[in-house]
Amino acid sequence: MNDYTAPAPRSRSPSLYRVSHDPTGPATLSTTVVHALADCMDVDVTDGRVALYDAVDPAALDELFRPRHDGRPRTGGALSFVVNGYHVTVSGDGEILIEPPMRR
C-alpha cells in the first residue's frame, strides 16, 4: 500500500509548477518531489523515469528539511538541483518550485 497522498498543486502553468509539502503528512519530502516531477513530466511515477539519485540524495533531502527535534518546522533555507532538465527548488517552508527545461 502506498502512503503517498498527492498535495494539491498551488499553480500549474507551462512556465512554473508550485506545490507544498506537508511535513506532518505521510509522504517524505523526496516522495513529494518525485511525484511533483512526474506530474510535470506527464509520466507515471512508477515507470522509473523520475529519479533523484543523480541530482541529490533523497535521504539527505528528507533529513535537511525535516522538522526540528522539538517539532518546530524548518522555515529557512533552500536547495536547488536539476532532474531531467527540470530545475527544482525546495524551500525549508515546504514549497517546491519546478521550472521546465524550456523556461531556463
Contact map, one row per residue, 1 for C-alpha under 8 A:
11100000000000000000000000000000000000000000000000000000000000000000000000000000000000000000000000000000
11110000000000000000000000000000000000000000000000000000000000000000000000000000000000000000000000000000
11111000000000000000000001100000000000000000000000000000000000000000000000000000000000000000000000000000
01111100000000000000000001100011000000000000000000000000000000000000000000000000000000000000000000000000
00111110000000000000000001100000000000000000000000000000000000000000000000000000000000000000000000000000
00011111000000000000000000000001001000000000000000000000000000000000000000000000000000000000000000000000
00001111100000000011110000000001000000000000000000000000000000000000000000000000000000000000000000000000
00000111110000000011000000000000000000000000000000000000000000000000000000000000000000000000000000000000
00000011111100001111000000000000000000000000000000000000000000000000000000000000000000000000000000000000
00000001111100001111000000000000000000000000000000000000000000000000000000000000000000000000000000000000
00000000111110011110000000000000000000000000000000000000000000000000000000000000000000000000000000000000
00000000111111011100000000000000000000000000000000000000000000000000000000000000000000000000000000000000
00000000001111111000000000000000000000000000000000000000000000000000000000000000000000000000000000000000
00000000000111111000000000000000000000000000000000000000000000000000000000000000000000000000000000010000
00000000000011111000000000000000000000000000000000000000000000000000000000000000000000000000000000110010
00000000001111111100000000000000000000000000000000000000000000000000000000000000000000000000000011110000
00000000111111111110000000000000000000010000000000000000000000000000000000000000000000000000000011100000
00000000111100011111000000000000000000000000000000000000000000000000000000000000000000000000001111000000
00000011111000001111100000000000000100000000000000000000000000000000000000000000000000000000001110000000
00000011110000000111110000000000000000000000000000000000000000000000000000000000000000000000011100000000
00000010000000000011111000001001000000000000000000000000000000000000000000000000000000000000011100000000
00000010000000000001111110100000000000000000000000000000000000000000000000000000000000000000010000000000
00000000000000000000111110111000000000000000000000000000000000000110000010000000000000000000010000000000
00000000000000000000011111000000000000000000000000000000000000000000000000000000000000000000000000000000
00000000000000000000011111110000000000000000000000000000000000000000000000000000000000000000000000000000
00111000000000000000000111110000000000000000000000000000000000000000000000000000000000000000000000000000
00111000000000000000011011111011000000000000000000000000000000000000000000000000000000000000000000000000
00000000000000000000001011111111000000000000000000000000000001000000000000000000000000000000000000000000
00000000000000000000101000111111100000000000000000000000000011001000000000000000000000000000000000000000
00000000000000000000000000011111110000000000000000000000011011000000000000000000000000000000000000000000
00010000000000000000000000111111111000000000000000000000000000000000000000000000000000000000000000000000
00010110000000000000100000111111111100000000000000000000000000000000000000000000000000000000000000000000
00000000000000000000000000001111111110000000000000000000000000000000000000000000000000000000000100000000
00000000000000000000000000000111111111000000100001110000000000000000000000000000000000000000000000000000
00000100000000000000000000000011111111100000100000000000000000000000000000000000000000000000000000000000
00000000000000000010000000000001111111110000000000000000000000000000000000000000000000000000000000000000
00000000000000000000000000000000111111111000000001000000000000000000000000000000000001000000000001000000
00000000000000000000000000000000011111111111100001000000000000000000000000000000000000000000000000000000
00000000000000000000000000000000001111111111100000000000000000000000000000000000000000000000000000000000
00000000000000001000000000000000000111111110000000000000000000000000000000000000000000000000000001010000
00000000000000000000000000000000000011111110000000000000000000000000000000000000000000000000000000000000
00000000000000000000000000000000000001111111000000000000000000000000000000000000000000000000000000000000
00000000000000000000000000000000000001111111101010000000000000000000000000000000000000000000000000000000
00000000000000000000000000000000000001100111111000000000000000000000000000000000000000000000000000000000
00000000000000000000000000000000011001100011111111000000000000000000000000000000000000000000000000000000
00000000000000000000000000000000000000000001111100000000000000000000000000000000000000000000000000000000
00000000000000000000000000000000000000000011111111000000000000000000000000000000000000000000000000000000
00000000000000000000000000000000000000000000111111100000000000000000000000000000000000000000000000000000
00000000000000000000000000000000000000000010101111100000000000000000000000000000000000000000000000000000
00000000000000000000000000000000010011000000101111110000000000000000000000000000001100000000000000000000
00000000000000000000000000000000010000000000000111111100000000000000000000000000001000000000000000000000
00000000000000000000000000000000010000000000000001111111110000000000000000000000001000000000000000000000
00000000000000000000000000000000000000000000000000111111110000000000000000000000000000000000000000000000
00000000000000000000000000000000000000000000000000111111100000000000000000000000001000000000000000000000
00000000000000000000000000000000000000000000000000011111100000000000000000000000111000000000000000000000
00000000000000000000000000000000000000000000000000011111110110000000000000000000100000000000000000000000
00000000000000000000000000000000000000000000000000011111111110000000000000000000000000000000000000000000
00000000000000000000000000000100000000000000000000011001111111000000000000000000000000000000000000000000
00000000000000000000000000000100000000000000000000000000111111100000000000000000000000000000000000000000
00000000000000000000000000000000000000000000000000000001111111110000000000000000000000000000000000000000
00000000000000000000000000001100000000000000000000000001111111111000000000000000000000000000000000000000
00000000000000000000000000011100000000000000000000000000011111111100000000000000000000000000000000000000
00000000000000000000000000000000000000000000000000000000001111111100000000000000000000000000000000000000
00000000000000000000000000000000000000000000000000000000000111111100000000000000000000000000000000000000
00000000000000000000000000001000000000000000000000000000000011111110000001000000000000000001000000000000
00000000000000000000001000000000000000000000000000000000000001111111000011000000000000000000000000000000
00000000000000000000001000000000000000000000000000000000000000001111111111000000000000000000000000000000
00000000000000000000000000000000000000000000000000000000000000000111111111000000000000000000000000000000
00000000000000000000000000000000000000000000000000000000000000000011111100000000000000000000000000000000
00000000000000000000000000000000000000000000000000000000000000000011111100000000000000000000000000000000
00000000000000000000000000000000000000000000000000000000000000000011111110000000000000000000000000000000
00000000000000000000000000000000000000000000000000000000000000000011111111000000000000000000000000000000
00000000000000000000001000000000000000000000000000000000000000000111001111100000000000000000100000000000
00000000000000000000000000000000000000000000000000000000000000001111000111110000000000000001100000000000
00000000000000000000000000000000000000000000000000000000000000000000000011111000000000000011110000000000
00000000000000000000000000000000000000000000000000000000000000000000000001111100000000000011100000000000
00000000000000000000000000000000000000000000000000000000000000000000000000111110000000000011000000000000
00000000000000000000000000000000000000000000000000000000000000000000000000011111000000001111000000000000
00000000000000000000000000000000000000000000000000000000000000000000000000001111100000001110000000000000
00000000000000000000000000000000000000000000000000000000000000000000000000000111110000111100000000000000
00000000000000000000000000000000000000000000000000000011000000000000000000000011111000111000000000000000
00000000000000000000000000000000000000000000000000000010000000000000000000000001111111110000000000000000
00000000000000000000000000000000000000000000000001110110000000000000000000000000111111110000000000000000
00000000000000000000000000000000000000000000000001000000000000000000000000000000011111000000000000000000
00000000000000000000000000000000000000000000000000000000000000000000000000000000011111100000000000011000
00000000000000000000000000000000000010000000000000000000000000000000000000000000011111110000000001111000
00000000000000000000000000000000000000000000000000000000000000000000000000000001111011111000000001111001
00000000000000000000000000000000000000000000000000000000000000000000000000000001111001111100000111100000
00000000000000000000000000000000000000000000000000000000000000000000000000000111100000111110000111000000
00000000000000000000000000000000000000000000000000000000000000000000000000000111000000011111011110000000
00000000000000000000000000000000000000000000000000000000000000000000000000111110000000001111111100000000
00000000000000000000000000000000000000000000000000000000000000001000000001111100000000000111111000000000
00000000000000000000000000000000000000000000000000000000000000000000000011110000000000000011111000000000
00000000000000000001111000000000000000000000000000000000000000000000000000100000000000000111111100000000
00000000000000000111100000000000000000000000000000000000000000000000000000000000000000000111111110000000
00000000000000000111100000000000100000000000000000000000000000000000000000000000000000011110011111000000
00000000000000011110000000000000000000000000000000000000000000000000000000000000000000011100001111100000
00000000000000011100000000000000000010010000000000000000000000000000000000000000000001111000000111110000
00000000000000111000000000000000000000000000000000000000000000000000000000000000000001110000000011111011
00000000000001110000000000000000000000010000000000000000000000000000000000000000000011100000000001111111
00000000000000000000000000000000000000000000000000000000000000000000000000000000000011100000000000111111
00000000000000000000000000000000000000000000000000000000000000000000000000000000000000000000000000011111
00000000000000100000000000000000000000000000000000000000000000000000000000000000000000000000000000111111
00000000000000000000000000000000000000000000000000000000000000000000000000000000000000100000000000111111
